[in-house]
Amino acid sequence: MKKQVILLAALFLAVGLNAAHAQVQVGVSVGGGGDSFHLALGNYYHAPPDQVVVCQQRHIPDEEQPVVFYVAQRARVAPRVIIDLRAHGLPWVDILHRFRLSPRIFYVPIHGNVVGTPYERYYAYYHGGGRVRLVDADIVNMVNLRFASDYYHRTPDEVIRLRAGGRSYAYIHDQYHPHRDDRRFDDHGDHPHHFND
């Protein structure tokens, strides 16, 4: 009888551990790439894993997480500061104003035409002296354009073509990631500092 109780307890423990592991895996998944997106994000922005996890815990969408870390670096504040503002519903443009940052910081040089793409509004803003009013999607697109092209060593125009074809950033990550290991990305010049908080 004692053996049956012990075996039953061990079975429940194993099932419980598997369920907990599955919940963790679901919490960090993006597209078909598992947690590789979040590893890439941490590598590129030199962000400790716990800060990436905070983004997820505060329900910051995956495509907005690069914006959190990019803006935090440019504002020279801890990512949690930006996460708190965004989690409370503050638009990205308002967050920039709060830290006296211009949306021009998101500019990425390109060679192709952006008319009819998700990037059209931003480049119209950039070249039109700021007369176009930017929305959250414009900023999310620009930061992800930089992240995807820079981290995976692809041209911005290549990423733009995929997005113009209706591809999500999760899809783009999955396309570019499989043959790349997640080594620290140390040769990029847009990292003012490592995060400590």
ZIJORA-V5649 format. One record per residue. N is the residue number from 0. PHI is phi as a letter, one per 20 degrees, with the letter a starting at -180 (NA if undefined). OMEGA is omega in degrees with one decimal (999 if undefined). D_CENTER is the distance of its C-alpha to the mean C-alpha in whole Angstrom. Layout:
n=N phi=PHI omega=OMEGA d_center=D_CENTER
n=N phi=PHI omega=OMEGA d_center=D_CENTER
This chain:
n=0 phi=NA omega=179.6 d_center=53
n=1 phi=f omega=179.7 d_center=51
n=2 phi=f omega=179.8 d_center=50
n=3 phi=f omega=179.2 d_center=49
n=4 phi=f omega=-179.9 d_center=47
n=5 phi=f omega=179.2 d_center=45
n=6 phi=f omega=179.1 d_center=44
n=7 phi=f omega=178.3 d_center=43
n=8 phi=f omega=178.8 d_center=41
n=9 phi=f omega=178.7 d_center=39
n=10 phi=f omega=178.3 d_center=38
n=11 phi=f omega=179.4 d_center=37
n=12 phi=f omega=-179.8 d_center=35
n=13 phi=f omega=178.7 d_center=34
n=14 phi=f omega=179.4 d_center=32
n=15 phi=f omega=179.2 d_center=31
n=16 phi=f omega=178.5 d_center=29
n=17 phi=f omega=179.1 d_center=28
n=18 phi=f omega=179.6 d_center=27
n=19 phi=f omega=178.8 d_center=25
n=20 phi=f omega=179.0 d_center=23
n=21 phi=f omega=179.3 d_center=22
n=22 phi=f omega=178.1 d_center=20
n=23 phi=f omega=-179.6 d_center=18
n=24 phi=f omega=177.8 d_center=17
n=25 phi=f omega=-177.4 d_center=17
n=26 phi=f omega=-177.2 d_center=14
n=27 phi=d omega=-175.8 d_center=12
n=28 phi=e omega=174.0 d_center=12
n=29 phi=c omega=179.5 d_center=10
n=30 phi=l omega=178.5 d_center=13
n=31 phi=e omega=-170.9 d_center=15
n=32 phi=e omega=-178.8 d_center=14
n=33 phi=l omega=-179.0 d_center=14
n=34 phi=e omega=-176.7 d_center=12
n=35 phi=f omega=177.5 d_center=11
n=36 phi=f omega=-177.8 d_center=8
n=37 phi=f omega=174.2 d_center=7
n=38 phi=f omega=178.5 d_center=10
n=39 phi=f omega=179.2 d_center=9
n=40 phi=f omega=178.9 d_center=6
n=41 phi=f omega=179.7 d_center=9
n=42 phi=f omega=-174.6 d_center=11
n=43 phi=f omega=-177.3 d_center=10
n=44 phi=e omega=-179.0 d_center=10
n=45 phi=l omega=-177.7 d_center=13
n=46 phi=d omega=176.9 d_center=11
n=47 phi=g omega=-177.8 d_center=14
n=48 phi=g omega=-177.3 d_center=13
n=49 phi=f omega=179.7 d_center=14
n=50 phi=f omega=173.8 d_center=12
n=51 phi=f omega=178.8 d_center=9
n=52 phi=f omega=179.1 d_center=12
n=53 phi=g omega=176.5 d_center=13
n=54 phi=g omega=-178.7 d_center=9
n=55 phi=f omega=-179.5 d_center=10
n=56 phi=f omega=179.5 d_center=14
n=57 phi=e omega=175.1 d_center=14
n=58 phi=m omega=172.0 d_center=12
n=59 phi=f omega=-178.3 d_center=9
n=60 phi=g omega=-176.9 d_center=8
n=61 phi=g omega=-176.6 d_center=5
n=62 phi=f omega=177.8 d_center=5
n=63 phi=e omega=-177.7 d_center=5
n=64 phi=f omega=174.2 d_center=3
n=65 phi=f omega=179.1 d_center=3
n=66 phi=f omega=178.3 d_center=6
n=67 phi=g omega=-174.4 d_center=8
n=68 phi=f omega=179.0 d_center=8
n=69 phi=f omega=-179.5 d_center=9
n=70 phi=f omega=178.8 d_center=11
n=71 phi=f omega=178.6 d_center=13
n=72 phi=f omega=-177.7 d_center=14
n=73 phi=f omega=178.6 d_center=15
n=74 phi=e omega=-178.2 d_center=17
n=75 phi=l omega=175.7 d_center=18
n=76 phi=c omega=177.0 d_center=17
n=77 phi=f omega=179.3 d_center=16
n=78 phi=g omega=-179.4 d_center=12
n=79 phi=g omega=178.5 d_center=14
n=80 phi=f omega=-179.6 d_center=16
n=81 phi=f omega=178.4 d_center=13
n=82 phi=g omega=-179.6 d_center=12
n=83 phi=f omega=-179.3 d_center=16
n=84 phi=f omega=-178.5 d_center=16
n=85 phi=f omega=180.0 d_center=14
n=86 phi=f omega=176.9 d_center=15
n=87 phi=e omega=172.3 d_center=18
n=88 phi=n omega=-179.7 d_center=18
n=89 phi=f omega=178.0 d_center=18
n=90 phi=f omega=-178.3 d_center=16
n=91 phi=f omega=179.9 d_center=14
n=92 phi=f omega=178.8 d_center=17
n=93 phi=f omega=177.2 d_center=19
n=94 phi=f omega=177.5 d_center=17
n=95 phi=f omega=-179.8 d_center=17
n=96 phi=g omega=-178.8 d_center=21
n=97 phi=g omega=-178.8 d_center=21
n=98 phi=d omega=178.7 d_center=20
n=99 phi=l omega=176.8 d_center=22
n=100 phi=d omega=177.7 d_center=19
n=101 phi=e omega=174.2 d_center=20
n=102 phi=f omega=178.2 d_center=18
n=103 phi=f omega=178.3 d_center=19
n=104 phi=f omega=-177.5 d_center=17
n=105 phi=e omega=-174.7 d_center=14
n=106 phi=f omega=175.3 d_center=17
n=107 phi=c omega=178.8 d_center=17
n=108 phi=f omega=179.0 d_center=20
n=109 phi=c omega=179.4 d_center=21
n=110 phi=d omega=-175.5 d_center=24
n=111 phi=e omega=-179.5 d_center=24
n=112 phi=e omega=-179.1 d_center=25
n=113 phi=d omega=179.5 d_center=22
n=114 phi=f omega=-179.9 d_center=25
n=115 phi=n omega=178.5 d_center=24
n=116 phi=d omega=177.1 d_center=20
n=117 phi=f omega=-177.3 d_center=17
n=118 phi=d omega=-174.0 d_center=17
n=119 phi=g omega=-177.3 d_center=21
n=120 phi=f omega=-178.0 d_center=21
n=121 phi=f omega=-178.3 d_center=19
n=122 phi=f omega=173.3 d_center=21
n=123 phi=f omega=176.1 d_center=24
n=124 phi=f omega=-174.6 d_center=23
n=125 phi=f omega=-176.6 d_center=23
n=126 phi=e omega=-177.8 d_center=26
n=127 phi=d omega=177.4 d_center=28
n=128 phi=m omega=176.1 d_center=28
n=129 phi=n omega=-177.6 d_center=25
n=130 phi=f omega=177.3 d_center=28
n=131 phi=e omega=179.0 d_center=25
n=132 phi=e omega=-178.5 d_center=23
n=133 phi=e omega=174.6 d_center=19
n=134 phi=d omega=-176.9 d_center=17
n=135 phi=g omega=-176.2 d_center=14
n=136 phi=f omega=179.4 d_center=13
n=137 phi=f omega=-178.7 d_center=14
n=138 phi=f omega=178.0 d_center=12
n=139 phi=f omega=179.5 d_center=9
n=140 phi=f omega=-176.9 d_center=11
n=141 phi=f omega=-180.0 d_center=11
n=142 phi=f omega=178.2 d_center=8
n=143 phi=f omega=175.0 d_center=7
n=144 phi=f omega=178.3 d_center=11
n=145 phi=f omega=-177.3 d_center=11
n=146 phi=f omega=-176.0 d_center=8
n=147 phi=f omega=-177.6 d_center=10
n=148 phi=f omega=-177.5 d_center=13
n=149 phi=f omega=-174.8 d_center=13
n=150 phi=f omega=-176.9 d_center=12
n=151 phi=e omega=177.3 d_center=14
n=152 phi=l omega=175.2 d_center=17
n=153 phi=d omega=178.2 d_center=17
n=154 phi=f omega=175.7 d_center=18
n=155 phi=g omega=-179.2 d_center=16
n=156 phi=f omega=177.4 d_center=19
n=157 phi=f omega=177.9 d_center=19
n=158 phi=f omega=179.3 d_center=15
n=159 phi=g omega=179.5 d_center=17
n=160 phi=f omega=178.3 d_center=19
n=161 phi=f omega=179.6 d_center=17
n=162 phi=f omega=179.0 d_center=16
n=163 phi=f omega=177.4 d_center=19
n=164 phi=e omega=176.5 d_center=20
n=165 phi=n omega=-179.0 d_center=18
n=166 phi=f omega=177.3 d_center=16
n=167 phi=e omega=176.4 d_center=12
n=168 phi=f omega=175.3 d_center=9
n=169 phi=f omega=178.0 d_center=10
n=170 phi=f omega=-179.2 d_center=13
n=171 phi=f omega=177.1 d_center=12
n=172 phi=g omega=-178.6 d_center=10
n=173 phi=f omega=179.0 d_center=13
n=174 phi=f omega=-174.0 d_center=16
n=175 phi=e omega=-168.2 d_center=15
n=176 phi=f omega=-165.3 d_center=14
n=177 phi=g omega=-175.5 d_center=18
n=178 phi=d omega=-179.4 d_center=20
n=179 phi=c omega=173.9 d_center=17
n=180 phi=e omega=-174.5 d_center=18
n=181 phi=e omega=175.0 d_center=15
n=182 phi=f omega=177.1 d_center=17
n=183 phi=g omega=-177.3 d_center=16
n=184 phi=e omega=-170.5 d_center=15
n=185 phi=d omega=-174.1 d_center=18
n=186 phi=d omega=-177.9 d_center=19
n=187 phi=d omega=-171.6 d_center=17
n=188 phi=e omega=-174.1 d_center=18
n=189 phi=e omega=-178.6 d_center=15
n=190 phi=d omega=-177.2 d_center=15
n=191 phi=f omega=-178.7 d_center=18
n=192 phi=a omega=172.6 d_center=18
n=193 phi=e omega=177.3 d_center=17
n=194 phi=e omega=179.9 d_center=16
n=195 phi=d omega=-176.5 d_center=19
n=196 phi=d omega=999 d_center=18
